[in-house]
Amino acid sequence: MKNENMVIMMNRIGDFFEVMPDRVEAEIGIATHVRKFWAPSMRQSLKKYLENNQGDGFKPIILEALTKHEDKWL
């Protein structure tokens, strides 16, 4: 998957969860969504992008969800 597409997809997921009143619940929802619906190869690409680019282009909620709740999505 191209990095640009991955960033767009993650930010769309963030748009959905960002409106939740409980920020931690939203972050966990993002992590859980990635775990449930993204293939292992996609999650590995996401991890590599996060490590190499510090999540450049991700909405803050996405970056927080991926870094704080790595155990729930990876």
Secondary structure, DSSP 4 states (H G I P E B T S, - for coil): --HHHHHHHHHHHHHHHHT-S-HHHHHHHHHHHHHHHS-HHHHHHHHHHHHHHTTTT--HHHHHHHHHTHHHH-
